[in-house]
Structures are given as structure tokens and as C-alpha cells.
Amino acid sequence: MQHATACGGILLCGGESRRMGEPKAALRFGSETLLERLARILREVVEPLVVVARPDQPLAVLPAEITVARDRHDGRGPLEAIATGILALPVETGAAFIASCDLPWLRPEWIRFLIAQLEPADEAVIPRVDGVAQPLAGIYRTTLVSAIDARLARDERSVHTFLGTIRTRWIEAAALRTVDPELESLINVNTPAEYAAALQRGSRP
């Protein structure tokens, strides 16, 4: 099994936030922005941590221990960001937990659990609920970067399709509920209404 300390983290914050109408990474959640909150949660479990942003995206000042990487090509979606993040990790990092910055109730236990599922033959460990993959809350081997770049070179940008072409270990809802009974780690904030509901719900799961 992969040990937690061998796993880095990649936090994606470069989405265009079209449905929200403003950058999700900068939204306040309690005393933090969503980006600051997710960075703090990931750093409880994985290191080093890379934050991936668009080339021209303004970011708040983050702790010096966090590496900020910029998409090599703008507008190519999460696969581009994943590859960018992998390339910014130290070469000895064998895997990375990858998350979007709009998961306010992501639990450290969720990250630890998925890392513990990673077997030597696995290239990714991805949650799946009711048949729907959740690719931005899972584990990816850093060796996938060349395969990702090959797909991007063909303008194939779907993360879901990519996961079907590699050795992906799917973790189903029943197993996920052992560490997160309500699957709150997968609740994301995409719209103003969802953000308002999240604020009303509060910062604790």
C-alpha cells in the first residue's frame, strides 16, 4: 500500500467559474477563502502541495511551502492542470491527491483512505458514486503525465474518458461512506445558490 508521506497534493483553482460568476478560489468561507481552506486541509495529509492556476489568474499570497504553478496552455481544462501540477512536484513524488478548490467539506480522512487503497499496479484511485466518477477528489500516479500530454496533443480533454484508458481503481460509495457517511467530501460549490447554502450550513461538516 502507498504510504501517505509518499503522496503529494495538487489543488486545482483555475476553472473559469462561469456558473458562479466570480472566481470560486477567492470566495470567503468562514475566516478563509475556499483556496486557503482546501490548501490547509490537503496539507494536513499530503506534502508537498502544488496549487495550479491559469496563466493570468490573480491569487492571494499562500504559505511559502506551497508551490504555485500556472497552466502551460490556457483553456485546456482539468487534464492540463493535472499535468501542470505533476510536473511541478519533486521527481521523487510517486502519486498525488488531486482536488478542485470548491470542495469545502473535504475531509482529511477521505484523503488518507484513498491513499491507502493505492496498490502498486494502480495508476489512479477514483471515487465513484452511482456510476459517476469523481475525478477531482482522487489519487493519480505522477507517471501519467506523458499519457495526459499525449491526449492533450490530440485535443482529447475529457478526464472521465482518460480514466477509462488507464488502470483505475474505482472506490464505490459503500466504501467511501466508511470514512464520510454522507459523502460530504464530494459536495462542491458551483453556483451562487450553492455558495449561499454552503455559508448557511457552516464550515463544519
PyMOL CGO cylinders between C-alpha atoms (Angstrom):
from pymol import cmd
from pymol.cgo import CYLINDER

trace = [
    CYLINDER, 0.00, 0.00, 0.00, 1.10, 3.58, -0.70, 0.3, 1, 1, 1, 1, 1, 1,
    CYLINDER, 1.10, 3.58, -0.70, 2.04, 5.49, 2.44, 0.3, 1, 1, 1, 1, 1, 1,
    CYLINDER, 2.04, 5.49, 2.44, 0.62, 8.96, 2.95, 0.3, 1, 1, 1, 1, 1, 1,
    CYLINDER, 0.62, 8.96, 2.95, 4.01, 10.65, 3.15, 0.3, 1, 1, 1, 1, 1, 1,
    CYLINDER, 4.01, 10.65, 3.15, 4.89, 9.41, -0.36, 0.3, 1, 1, 1, 1, 1, 1,
    CYLINDER, 4.89, 9.41, -0.36, 1.90, 11.24, -1.80, 0.3, 1, 1, 1, 1, 1, 1,
    CYLINDER, 1.90, 11.24, -1.80, 1.92, 14.89, -2.80, 0.3, 1, 1, 1, 1, 1, 1,
    CYLINDER, 1.92, 14.89, -2.80, -1.06, 17.13, -3.40, 0.3, 1, 1, 1, 1, 1, 1,
    CYLINDER, -1.06, 17.13, -3.40, -2.33, 19.15, -6.34, 0.3, 1, 1, 1, 1, 1, 1,
    CYLINDER, -2.33, 19.15, -6.34, -5.06, 21.74, -5.82, 0.3, 1, 1, 1, 1, 1, 1,
    CYLINDER, -5.06, 21.74, -5.82, -6.78, 23.00, -8.96, 0.3, 1, 1, 1, 1, 1, 1,
    CYLINDER, -6.78, 23.00, -8.96, -8.14, 26.54, -8.82, 0.3, 1, 1, 1, 1, 1, 1,
    CYLINDER, -8.14, 26.54, -8.82, -8.01, 27.66, -12.45, 0.3, 1, 1, 1, 1, 1, 1,
    CYLINDER, -8.01, 27.66, -12.45, -11.54, 26.89, -13.51, 0.3, 1, 1, 1, 1, 1, 1,
    CYLINDER, -11.54, 26.89, -13.51, -13.42, 29.72, -15.19, 0.3, 1, 1, 1, 1, 1, 1,
    CYLINDER, -13.42, 29.72, -15.19, -16.26, 29.68, -12.61, 0.3, 1, 1, 1, 1, 1, 1,
    CYLINDER, -16.26, 29.68, -12.61, -18.83, 30.53, -15.27, 0.3, 1, 1, 1, 1, 1, 1,
    CYLINDER, -18.83, 30.53, -15.27, -21.79, 29.35, -13.21, 0.3, 1, 1, 1, 1, 1, 1,
    CYLINDER, -21.79, 29.35, -13.21, -20.61, 31.16, -10.10, 0.3, 1, 1, 1, 1, 1, 1,
    CYLINDER, -20.61, 31.16, -10.10, -19.91, 34.42, -11.92, 0.3, 1, 1, 1, 1, 1, 1,
    CYLINDER, -19.91, 34.42, -11.92, -16.79, 35.14, -9.88, 0.3, 1, 1, 1, 1, 1, 1,
    CYLINDER, -16.79, 35.14, -9.88, -13.63, 33.15, -9.06, 0.3, 1, 1, 1, 1, 1, 1,
    CYLINDER, -13.63, 33.15, -9.06, -14.52, 30.34, -6.66, 0.3, 1, 1, 1, 1, 1, 1,
    CYLINDER, -14.52, 30.34, -6.66, -11.00, 30.23, -5.24, 0.3, 1, 1, 1, 1, 1, 1,
    CYLINDER, -11.00, 30.23, -5.24, -11.45, 33.71, -3.76, 0.3, 1, 1, 1, 1, 1, 1,
    CYLINDER, -11.45, 33.71, -3.76, -14.86, 33.13, -2.17, 0.3, 1, 1, 1, 1, 1, 1,
    CYLINDER, -14.86, 33.13, -2.17, -14.86, 33.58, 1.59, 0.3, 1, 1, 1, 1, 1, 1,
    CYLINDER, -14.86, 33.58, 1.59, -15.73, 30.59, 3.73, 0.3, 1, 1, 1, 1, 1, 1,
    CYLINDER, -15.73, 30.59, 3.73, -15.55, 31.37, 7.41, 0.3, 1, 1, 1, 1, 1, 1,
    CYLINDER, -15.55, 31.37, 7.41, -12.25, 33.11, 8.08, 0.3, 1, 1, 1, 1, 1, 1,
    CYLINDER, -12.25, 33.11, 8.08, -10.64, 31.76, 4.89, 0.3, 1, 1, 1, 1, 1, 1,
    CYLINDER, -10.64, 31.76, 4.89, -11.10, 31.74, 1.16, 0.3, 1, 1, 1, 1, 1, 1,
    CYLINDER, -11.10, 31.74, 1.16, -12.03, 28.42, -0.40, 0.3, 1, 1, 1, 1, 1, 1,
    CYLINDER, -12.03, 28.42, -0.40, -8.50, 28.17, -1.79, 0.3, 1, 1, 1, 1, 1, 1,
    CYLINDER, -8.50, 28.17, -1.79, -6.95, 28.76, 1.63, 0.3, 1, 1, 1, 1, 1, 1,
    CYLINDER, -6.95, 28.76, 1.63, -9.33, 26.28, 3.24, 0.3, 1, 1, 1, 1, 1, 1,
    CYLINDER, -9.33, 26.28, 3.24, -8.61, 23.49, 0.76, 0.3, 1, 1, 1, 1, 1, 1,
    CYLINDER, -8.61, 23.49, 0.76, -4.87, 24.14, 0.90, 0.3, 1, 1, 1, 1, 1, 1,
    CYLINDER, -4.87, 24.14, 0.90, -4.98, 23.83, 4.69, 0.3, 1, 1, 1, 1, 1, 1,
    CYLINDER, -4.98, 23.83, 4.69, -6.97, 20.59, 4.55, 0.3, 1, 1, 1, 1, 1, 1,
    CYLINDER, -6.97, 20.59, 4.55, -4.66, 18.99, 1.99, 0.3, 1, 1, 1, 1, 1, 1,
    CYLINDER, -4.66, 18.99, 1.99, -1.55, 19.99, 3.89, 0.3, 1, 1, 1, 1, 1, 1,
    CYLINDER, -1.55, 19.99, 3.89, -2.81, 18.08, 6.91, 0.3, 1, 1, 1, 1, 1, 1,
    CYLINDER, -2.81, 18.08, 6.91, -2.25, 14.88, 4.93, 0.3, 1, 1, 1, 1, 1, 1,
    CYLINDER, -2.25, 14.88, 4.93, -0.02, 15.35, 1.86, 0.3, 1, 1, 1, 1, 1, 1,
    CYLINDER, -0.02, 15.35, 1.86, 3.18, 17.14, 1.01, 0.3, 1, 1, 1, 1, 1, 1,
    CYLINDER, 3.18, 17.14, 1.01, 4.42, 18.89, -0.98, 0.3, 1, 1, 1, 1, 1, 1,
    CYLINDER, 4.42, 18.89, -0.98, 1.41, 20.80, -2.27, 0.3, 1, 1, 1, 1, 1, 1,
    CYLINDER, 1.41, 20.80, -2.27, 1.10, 22.46, -5.67, 0.3, 1, 1, 1, 1, 1, 1,
    CYLINDER, 1.10, 22.46, -5.67, -1.66, 24.96, -6.47, 0.3, 1, 1, 1, 1, 1, 1,
    CYLINDER, -1.66, 24.96, -6.47, -2.41, 25.15, -10.20, 0.3, 1, 1, 1, 1, 1, 1,
    CYLINDER, -2.41, 25.15, -10.20, -3.90, 28.37, -11.60, 0.3, 1, 1, 1, 1, 1, 1,
    CYLINDER, -3.90, 28.37, -11.60, -4.50, 29.91, -15.01, 0.3, 1, 1, 1, 1, 1, 1,
    CYLINDER, -4.50, 29.91, -15.01, -1.59, 31.87, -16.51, 0.3, 1, 1, 1, 1, 1, 1,
    CYLINDER, -1.59, 31.87, -16.51, -3.06, 35.29, -15.70, 0.3, 1, 1, 1, 1, 1, 1,
    CYLINDER, -3.06, 35.29, -15.70, -5.15, 34.37, -12.64, 0.3, 1, 1, 1, 1, 1, 1,
    CYLINDER, -5.15, 34.37, -12.64, -4.59, 36.61, -9.59, 0.3, 1, 1, 1, 1, 1, 1,
    CYLINDER, -4.59, 36.61, -9.59, -4.02, 34.65, -6.39, 0.3, 1, 1, 1, 1, 1, 1,
    CYLINDER, -4.02, 34.65, -6.39, -3.83, 35.61, -2.76, 0.3, 1, 1, 1, 1, 1, 1,
    CYLINDER, -3.83, 35.61, -2.76, -0.49, 35.13, -1.04, 0.3, 1, 1, 1, 1, 1, 1,
    CYLINDER, -0.49, 35.13, -1.04, -0.14, 31.50, 0.04, 0.3, 1, 1, 1, 1, 1, 1,
    CYLINDER, -0.14, 31.50, 0.04, 2.28, 29.97, 2.56, 0.3, 1, 1, 1, 1, 1, 1,
    CYLINDER, 2.28, 29.97, 2.56, 5.82, 29.78, 1.20, 0.3, 1, 1, 1, 1, 1, 1,
    CYLINDER, 5.82, 29.78, 1.20, 5.77, 25.98, 1.40, 0.3, 1, 1, 1, 1, 1, 1,
    CYLINDER, 5.77, 25.98, 1.40, 3.10, 25.83, -1.32, 0.3, 1, 1, 1, 1, 1, 1,
    CYLINDER, 3.10, 25.83, -1.32, 4.26, 25.85, -4.94, 0.3, 1, 1, 1, 1, 1, 1,
    CYLINDER, 4.26, 25.85, -4.94, 2.12, 27.82, -7.40, 0.3, 1, 1, 1, 1, 1, 1,
    CYLINDER, 2.12, 27.82, -7.40, 2.18, 26.51, -10.97, 0.3, 1, 1, 1, 1, 1, 1,
    CYLINDER, 2.18, 26.51, -10.97, 0.50, 28.07, -13.99, 0.3, 1, 1, 1, 1, 1, 1,
    CYLINDER, 0.50, 28.07, -13.99, -1.20, 26.11, -16.77, 0.3, 1, 1, 1, 1, 1, 1,
    CYLINDER, -1.20, 26.11, -16.77, 1.19, 25.80, -19.70, 0.3, 1, 1, 1, 1, 1, 1,
    CYLINDER, 1.19, 25.80, -19.70, -1.73, 26.34, -22.08, 0.3, 1, 1, 1, 1, 1, 1,
    CYLINDER, -1.73, 26.34, -22.08, -4.87, 28.21, -21.08, 0.3, 1, 1, 1, 1, 1, 1,
    CYLINDER, -4.87, 28.21, -21.08, -8.34, 26.79, -21.67, 0.3, 1, 1, 1, 1, 1, 1,
    CYLINDER, -8.34, 26.79, -21.67, -7.48, 23.09, -21.85, 0.3, 1, 1, 1, 1, 1, 1,
    CYLINDER, -7.48, 23.09, -21.85, -9.34, 22.10, -18.70, 0.3, 1, 1, 1, 1, 1, 1,
    CYLINDER, -9.34, 22.10, -18.70, -8.52, 19.85, -15.74, 0.3, 1, 1, 1, 1, 1, 1,
    CYLINDER, -8.52, 19.85, -15.74, -6.27, 17.44, -17.65, 0.3, 1, 1, 1, 1, 1, 1,
    CYLINDER, -6.27, 17.44, -17.65, -3.91, 20.31, -18.46, 0.3, 1, 1, 1, 1, 1, 1,
    CYLINDER, -3.91, 20.31, -18.46, -3.97, 21.40, -14.82, 0.3, 1, 1, 1, 1, 1, 1,
    CYLINDER, -3.97, 21.40, -14.82, -3.27, 17.87, -13.60, 0.3, 1, 1, 1, 1, 1, 1,
    CYLINDER, -3.27, 17.87, -13.60, -0.24, 17.57, -15.91, 0.3, 1, 1, 1, 1, 1, 1,
    CYLINDER, -0.24, 17.57, -15.91, 0.98, 21.02, -14.88, 0.3, 1, 1, 1, 1, 1, 1,
    CYLINDER, 0.98, 21.02, -14.88, 0.69, 20.09, -11.22, 0.3, 1, 1, 1, 1, 1, 1,
    CYLINDER, 0.69, 20.09, -11.22, 2.50, 16.78, -11.65, 0.3, 1, 1, 1, 1, 1, 1,
    CYLINDER, 2.50, 16.78, -11.65, 5.39, 18.48, -13.44, 0.3, 1, 1, 1, 1, 1, 1,
    CYLINDER, 5.39, 18.48, -13.44, 5.72, 20.95, -10.55, 0.3, 1, 1, 1, 1, 1, 1,
    CYLINDER, 5.72, 20.95, -10.55, 6.10, 18.18, -7.95, 0.3, 1, 1, 1, 1, 1, 1,
    CYLINDER, 6.10, 18.18, -7.95, 9.54, 16.84, -7.00, 0.3, 1, 1, 1, 1, 1, 1,
    CYLINDER, 9.54, 16.84, -7.00, 10.53, 13.97, -9.28, 0.3, 1, 1, 1, 1, 1, 1,
    CYLINDER, 10.53, 13.97, -9.28, 10.54, 11.50, -6.37, 0.3, 1, 1, 1, 1, 1, 1,
    CYLINDER, 10.54, 11.50, -6.37, 6.83, 12.07, -5.71, 0.3, 1, 1, 1, 1, 1, 1,
    CYLINDER, 6.83, 12.07, -5.71, 5.11, 8.89, -6.84, 0.3, 1, 1, 1, 1, 1, 1,
    CYLINDER, 5.11, 8.89, -6.84, 1.48, 9.94, -6.60, 0.3, 1, 1, 1, 1, 1, 1,
    CYLINDER, 1.48, 9.94, -6.60, -0.68, 12.96, -5.86, 0.3, 1, 1, 1, 1, 1, 1,
    CYLINDER, -0.68, 12.96, -5.86, -4.07, 13.58, -4.34, 0.3, 1, 1, 1, 1, 1, 1,
    CYLINDER, -4.07, 13.58, -4.34, -5.81, 15.93, -6.75, 0.3, 1, 1, 1, 1, 1, 1,
    CYLINDER, -5.81, 15.93, -6.75, -8.71, 18.13, -5.71, 0.3, 1, 1, 1, 1, 1, 1,
    CYLINDER, -8.71, 18.13, -5.71, -10.64, 21.10, -7.01, 0.3, 1, 1, 1, 1, 1, 1,
    CYLINDER, -10.64, 21.10, -7.01, -10.83, 24.12, -4.71, 0.3, 1, 1, 1, 1, 1, 1,
    CYLINDER, -10.83, 24.12, -4.71, -14.63, 24.07, -4.48, 0.3, 1, 1, 1, 1, 1, 1,
    CYLINDER, -14.63, 24.07, -4.48, -15.00, 21.17, -2.02, 0.3, 1, 1, 1, 1, 1, 1,
    CYLINDER, -15.00, 21.17, -2.02, -15.46, 22.97, 1.31, 0.3, 1, 1, 1, 1, 1, 1,
    CYLINDER, -15.46, 22.97, 1.31, -16.16, 19.84, 3.33, 0.3, 1, 1, 1, 1, 1, 1,
    CYLINDER, -16.16, 19.84, 3.33, -13.35, 17.65, 2.02, 0.3, 1, 1, 1, 1, 1, 1,
    CYLINDER, -13.35, 17.65, 2.02, -12.13, 15.56, 4.94, 0.3, 1, 1, 1, 1, 1, 1,
    CYLINDER, -12.13, 15.56, 4.94, -8.54, 14.64, 5.72, 0.3, 1, 1, 1, 1, 1, 1,
    CYLINDER, -8.54, 14.64, 5.72, -9.80, 11.13, 6.46, 0.3, 1, 1, 1, 1, 1, 1,
    CYLINDER, -9.80, 11.13, 6.46, -11.09, 10.93, 2.88, 0.3, 1, 1, 1, 1, 1, 1,
    CYLINDER, -11.09, 10.93, 2.88, -7.63, 11.68, 1.52, 0.3, 1, 1, 1, 1, 1, 1,
    CYLINDER, -7.63, 11.68, 1.52, -5.95, 9.18, 3.84, 0.3, 1, 1, 1, 1, 1, 1,
    CYLINDER, -5.95, 9.18, 3.84, -8.47, 6.50, 2.94, 0.3, 1, 1, 1, 1, 1, 1,
    CYLINDER, -8.47, 6.50, 2.94, -7.97, 6.87, -0.80, 0.3, 1, 1, 1, 1, 1, 1,
    CYLINDER, -7.97, 6.87, -0.80, -4.18, 6.87, -0.46, 0.3, 1, 1, 1, 1, 1, 1,
    CYLINDER, -4.18, 6.87, -0.46, -4.45, 3.63, 1.50, 0.3, 1, 1, 1, 1, 1, 1,
    CYLINDER, -4.45, 3.63, 1.50, -6.32, 2.00, -1.42, 0.3, 1, 1, 1, 1, 1, 1,
    CYLINDER, -6.32, 2.00, -1.42, -3.48, 2.63, -3.90, 0.3, 1, 1, 1, 1, 1, 1,
    CYLINDER, -3.48, 2.63, -3.90, -1.89, -0.66, -4.95, 0.3, 1, 1, 1, 1, 1, 1,
    CYLINDER, -1.89, -0.66, -4.95, 1.37, -0.89, -6.95, 0.3, 1, 1, 1, 1, 1, 1,
    CYLINDER, 1.37, -0.89, -6.95, -0.45, -1.74, -10.19, 0.3, 1, 1, 1, 1, 1, 1,
    CYLINDER, -0.45, -1.74, -10.19, -2.93, 1.14, -9.90, 0.3, 1, 1, 1, 1, 1, 1,
    CYLINDER, -2.93, 1.14, -9.90, -2.46, 4.31, -11.93, 0.3, 1, 1, 1, 1, 1, 1,
    CYLINDER, -2.46, 4.31, -11.93, -5.36, 6.13, -10.28, 0.3, 1, 1, 1, 1, 1, 1,
    CYLINDER, -5.36, 6.13, -10.28, -7.75, 5.68, -7.35, 0.3, 1, 1, 1, 1, 1, 1,
    CYLINDER, -7.75, 5.68, -7.35, -11.00, 7.48, -8.04, 0.3, 1, 1, 1, 1, 1, 1,
    CYLINDER, -11.00, 7.48, -8.04, -14.29, 7.77, -6.11, 0.3, 1, 1, 1, 1, 1, 1,
    CYLINDER, -14.29, 7.77, -6.11, -17.40, 6.71, -7.99, 0.3, 1, 1, 1, 1, 1, 1,
    CYLINDER, -17.40, 6.71, -7.99, -20.96, 7.29, -6.79, 0.3, 1, 1, 1, 1, 1, 1,
    CYLINDER, -20.96, 7.29, -6.79, -23.95, 5.76, -8.58, 0.3, 1, 1, 1, 1, 1, 1,
    CYLINDER, -23.95, 5.76, -8.58, -21.79, 5.09, -11.59, 0.3, 1, 1, 1, 1, 1, 1,
    CYLINDER, -21.79, 5.09, -11.59, -20.50, 8.67, -11.81, 0.3, 1, 1, 1, 1, 1, 1,
    CYLINDER, -20.50, 8.67, -11.81, -16.75, 9.20, -11.46, 0.3, 1, 1, 1, 1, 1, 1,
    CYLINDER, -16.75, 9.20, -11.46, -15.49, 11.97, -9.21, 0.3, 1, 1, 1, 1, 1, 1,
    CYLINDER, -15.49, 11.97, -9.21, -12.08, 12.63, -10.78, 0.3, 1, 1, 1, 1, 1, 1,
    CYLINDER, -12.08, 12.63, -10.78, -11.19, 15.78, -8.84, 0.3, 1, 1, 1, 1, 1, 1,
    CYLINDER, -11.19, 15.78, -8.84, -11.10, 14.15, -5.42, 0.3, 1, 1, 1, 1, 1, 1,
    CYLINDER, -11.10, 14.15, -5.42, -8.79, 11.21, -6.08, 0.3, 1, 1, 1, 1, 1, 1,
    CYLINDER, -8.79, 11.21, -6.08, -5.26, 9.86, -6.44, 0.3, 1, 1, 1, 1, 1, 1,
    CYLINDER, -5.26, 9.86, -6.44, -3.16, 9.89, -9.63, 0.3, 1, 1, 1, 1, 1, 1,
    CYLINDER, -3.16, 9.89, -9.63, 0.28, 8.44, -10.30, 0.3, 1, 1, 1, 1, 1, 1,
    CYLINDER, 0.28, 8.44, -10.30, 2.77, 11.06, -11.40, 0.3, 1, 1, 1, 1, 1, 1,
    CYLINDER, 2.77, 11.06, -11.40, 3.91, 8.70, -14.18, 0.3, 1, 1, 1, 1, 1, 1,
    CYLINDER, 3.91, 8.70, -14.18, 0.66, 9.54, -16.00, 0.3, 1, 1, 1, 1, 1, 1,
    CYLINDER, 0.66, 9.54, -16.00, 1.94, 12.90, -17.21, 0.3, 1, 1, 1, 1, 1, 1,
    CYLINDER, 1.94, 12.90, -17.21, 3.20, 11.59, -20.57, 0.3, 1, 1, 1, 1, 1, 1,
    CYLINDER, 3.20, 11.59, -20.57, -0.10, 9.83, -21.27, 0.3, 1, 1, 1, 1, 1, 1,
    CYLINDER, -0.10, 9.83, -21.27, -2.01, 13.01, -20.35, 0.3, 1, 1, 1, 1, 1, 1,
    CYLINDER, -2.01, 13.01, -20.35, 0.16, 15.12, -22.64, 0.3, 1, 1, 1, 1, 1, 1,
    CYLINDER, 0.16, 15.12, -22.64, -0.36, 12.65, -25.48, 0.3, 1, 1, 1, 1, 1, 1,
    CYLINDER, -0.36, 12.65, -25.48, -4.13, 13.03, -25.12, 0.3, 1, 1, 1, 1, 1, 1,
    CYLINDER, -4.13, 13.03, -25.12, -3.91, 16.81, -24.91, 0.3, 1, 1, 1, 1, 1, 1,
    CYLINDER, -3.91, 16.81, -24.91, -1.81, 16.85, -28.08, 0.3, 1, 1, 1, 1, 1, 1,
    CYLINDER, -1.81, 16.85, -28.08, -4.78, 15.17, -29.79, 0.3, 1, 1, 1, 1, 1, 1,
    CYLINDER, -4.78, 15.17, -29.79, -7.13, 17.73, -28.21, 0.3, 1, 1, 1, 1, 1, 1,
    CYLINDER, -7.13, 17.73, -28.21, -8.72, 14.99, -26.08, 0.3, 1, 1, 1, 1, 1, 1,
    CYLINDER, -8.72, 14.99, -26.08, -9.54, 16.79, -22.85, 0.3, 1, 1, 1, 1, 1, 1,
    CYLINDER, -9.54, 16.79, -22.85, -12.03, 14.56, -21.00, 0.3, 1, 1, 1, 1, 1, 1,
    CYLINDER, -12.03, 14.56, -21.00, -10.75, 13.38, -17.63, 0.3, 1, 1, 1, 1, 1, 1,
    CYLINDER, -10.75, 13.38, -17.63, -13.52, 10.78, -17.46, 0.3, 1, 1, 1, 1, 1, 1,
    CYLINDER, -13.52, 10.78, -17.46, -12.51, 9.28, -20.81, 0.3, 1, 1, 1, 1, 1, 1,
    CYLINDER, -12.51, 9.28, -20.81, -8.86, 9.28, -19.78, 0.3, 1, 1, 1, 1, 1, 1,
    CYLINDER, -8.86, 9.28, -19.78, -9.63, 7.35, -16.61, 0.3, 1, 1, 1, 1, 1, 1,
    CYLINDER, -9.63, 7.35, -16.61, -11.19, 4.63, -18.76, 0.3, 1, 1, 1, 1, 1, 1,
    CYLINDER, -11.19, 4.63, -18.76, -7.92, 4.14, -20.62, 0.3, 1, 1, 1, 1, 1, 1,
    CYLINDER, -7.92, 4.14, -20.62, -5.63, 3.62, -17.61, 0.3, 1, 1, 1, 1, 1, 1,
    CYLINDER, -5.63, 3.62, -17.61, -5.51, 1.22, -14.64, 0.3, 1, 1, 1, 1, 1, 1,
    CYLINDER, -5.51, 1.22, -14.64, -8.05, 2.98, -12.45, 0.3, 1, 1, 1, 1, 1, 1,
    CYLINDER, -8.05, 2.98, -12.45, -9.19, 1.55, -9.13, 0.3, 1, 1, 1, 1, 1, 1,
    CYLINDER, -9.19, 1.55, -9.13, -12.77, 2.68, -8.59, 0.3, 1, 1, 1, 1, 1, 1,
    CYLINDER, -12.77, 2.68, -8.59, -13.85, 3.22, -4.99, 0.3, 1, 1, 1, 1, 1, 1,
    CYLINDER, -13.85, 3.22, -4.99, -17.61, 2.92, -4.70, 0.3, 1, 1, 1, 1, 1, 1,
    CYLINDER, -17.61, 2.92, -4.70, -19.95, 4.80, -2.40, 0.3, 1, 1, 1, 1, 1, 1,
    CYLINDER, -19.95, 4.80, -2.40, -20.31, 2.00, 0.17, 0.3, 1, 1, 1, 1, 1, 1,
    CYLINDER, -20.31, 2.00, 0.17, -16.58, 2.01, 0.85, 0.3, 1, 1, 1, 1, 1, 1,
    CYLINDER, -16.58, 2.01, 0.85, -16.39, 5.81, 0.81, 0.3, 1, 1, 1, 1, 1, 1,
    CYLINDER, -16.39, 5.81, 0.81, -19.14, 6.04, 3.40, 0.3, 1, 1, 1, 1, 1, 1,
    CYLINDER, -19.14, 6.04, 3.40, -16.93, 4.24, 5.93, 0.3, 1, 1, 1, 1, 1, 1,
    CYLINDER, -16.93, 4.24, 5.93, -14.95, 7.47, 6.30, 0.3, 1, 1, 1, 1, 1, 1,
    CYLINDER, -14.95, 7.47, 6.30, -17.55, 10.02, 5.18, 0.3, 1, 1, 1, 1, 1, 1,
    CYLINDER, -17.55, 10.02, 5.18, -21.07, 8.69, 5.82, 0.3, 1, 1, 1, 1, 1, 1,
    CYLINDER, -21.07, 8.69, 5.82, -22.86, 11.49, 3.94, 0.3, 1, 1, 1, 1, 1, 1,
    CYLINDER, -22.86, 11.49, 3.94, -20.18, 11.83, 1.22, 0.3, 1, 1, 1, 1, 1, 1,
    CYLINDER, -20.18, 11.83, 1.22, -19.79, 15.48, 2.19, 0.3, 1, 1, 1, 1, 1, 1,
    CYLINDER, -19.79, 15.48, 2.19, -16.27, 15.48, 0.75, 0.3, 1, 1, 1, 1, 1, 1,
    CYLINDER, -16.27, 15.48, 0.75, -17.82, 15.44, -2.72, 0.3, 1, 1, 1, 1, 1, 1,
    CYLINDER, -17.82, 15.44, -2.72, -20.20, 18.38, -2.21, 0.3, 1, 1, 1, 1, 1, 1,
    CYLINDER, -20.20, 18.38, -2.21, -18.97, 21.19, -4.43, 0.3, 1, 1, 1, 1, 1, 1,
    CYLINDER, -18.97, 21.19, -4.43, -19.98, 24.81, -4.75, 0.3, 1, 1, 1, 1, 1, 1,
    CYLINDER, -19.98, 24.81, -4.75, -20.68, 25.79, -8.37, 0.3, 1, 1, 1, 1, 1, 1,
    CYLINDER, -20.68, 25.79, -8.37, -23.41, 28.43, -8.26, 0.3, 1, 1, 1, 1, 1, 1,
    CYLINDER, -23.41, 28.43, -8.26, -24.34, 31.44, -6.11, 0.3, 1, 1, 1, 1, 1, 1,
    CYLINDER, -24.34, 31.44, -6.11, -27.24, 29.43, -4.68, 0.3, 1, 1, 1, 1, 1, 1,
    CYLINDER, -27.24, 29.43, -4.68, -24.93, 26.56, -3.71, 0.3, 1, 1, 1, 1, 1, 1,
    CYLINDER, -24.93, 26.56, -3.71, -22.49, 29.03, -2.17, 0.3, 1, 1, 1, 1, 1, 1,
    CYLINDER, -22.49, 29.03, -2.17, -25.26, 30.68, -0.15, 0.3, 1, 1, 1, 1, 1, 1,
    CYLINDER, -25.26, 30.68, -0.15, -26.42, 27.26, 1.04, 0.3, 1, 1, 1, 1, 1, 1,
    CYLINDER, -26.42, 27.26, 1.04, -22.86, 26.35, 1.99, 0.3, 1, 1, 1, 1, 1, 1,
    CYLINDER, -22.86, 26.35, 1.99, -22.47, 29.52, 4.03, 0.3, 1, 1, 1, 1, 1, 1,
    CYLINDER, -22.47, 29.52, 4.03, -25.75, 28.80, 5.79, 0.3, 1, 1, 1, 1, 1, 1,
    CYLINDER, -25.75, 28.80, 5.79, -24.62, 25.27, 6.53, 0.3, 1, 1, 1, 1, 1, 1,
    CYLINDER, -24.62, 25.27, 6.53, -21.40, 26.50, 8.09, 0.3, 1, 1, 1, 1, 1, 1,
    CYLINDER, -21.40, 26.50, 8.09, -17.78, 25.48, 7.96, 0.3, 1, 1, 1, 1, 1, 1,
    CYLINDER, -17.78, 25.48, 7.96, -18.09, 22.21, 9.86, 0.3, 1, 1, 1, 1, 1, 1,
    CYLINDER, -18.09, 22.21, 9.86, -19.19, 19.01, 8.07, 0.3, 1, 1, 1, 1, 1, 1,
]
cmd.load_cgo(trace, "trace")
